[in-house]
Amino acid sequence: MKKTFGNIFIALIYFILYAPLLVMVFFSFNDAKSTTVFSGFSLRWYAELFSSSNTMTALRNTLVLAVTSALIATILGTAAAVYMYKLRSRAWRASLDMVTNLPMMNPEIVTGVSMMLLFVFVGRLLGAVNSLNFGTLLIAHVTFNLPYVILNVLPKLNQTDPHLAEAALDLGSTPLQAFFKVTLPAIMPGIVSGMIMAFTMSLDDFVISYYTTGSDFQTLPLMIFAMTKKTVKPDMYALSSVIFLTVLVLLLIVNIGQIRQEKKDQ
């Protein structure tokens, strides 16, 4: 009875979580304009979505931002993780762990508003005409992506055998060569997972982007928000479905990669 009740309870939770998403995907294939009555299967709204120049511009902006911020966050986050791994002071490392976790625990609206105030303040000091632009948005995305990269790379560093790098040094490698030839390949799964996670977080971010972007740069989440202020059409469902499926595929890739790596390590 306990097992049956537990399965029903878990099924109910997942139904509540995913039912709205499934309804959204279902109505994105609606032939009619209605968002409540399904009149037939059609790819009409997907065709209209990808033929829209505004949507394609927003998609390009989103991908450029996500890829750029993920790459920068991966490089900086990996370097920070290596530094934290090599620390001998437990108190200093514990402090850095707390600081790393803080941005993820902090409400996004607080992060977004505080970054906006900082960018506007610095922009006025520098005499900038527009304090908020693509640069400020990129800095914001790199900032909130860094903890995800660090927390993906650190466990892999803890799993590596430190004697391998020491052996490479004994065989004549420089510290930089030992890192790139020994340590980097060992932690590569964590780096890839962190980069994909950073890309995913950047791809669907709205709150922080809303407060840190300028008027000349619009991403897909911001475009969807603007569309909700008007009459809702199934093309918004189609756009949301594309983002949802993209994030789902990326998360599946991360999870499958982690499972394969765990089996390989056993």
Buried (B, 14 or more C-beta within 10 A) or exposed (E): EEEEEEEEEEEEEEEEEEEEBEEBBEBBBBBBBEBEEEEEEBEBBBEBBBEBEEBEEBBEBBBBBBBBBBBBBBBBBBEBBBEBBEEEEEEEBEEBBEEBEEBEEEEBEEBBBEBBEBBBEEBEEEEBEEBBBBBBBBBBBBBBBBBBBBBBBBEBBEEBEEEBBEEBBEEEBEEEEBBEEBBEEBBBBBBBBBBBBBBBBBBBBBBBBBBBBBEEBBBBBBBBBEBEEEEEBBBBBBBBBBBBEBBEEBEEBBEEBBEEBEEEEE
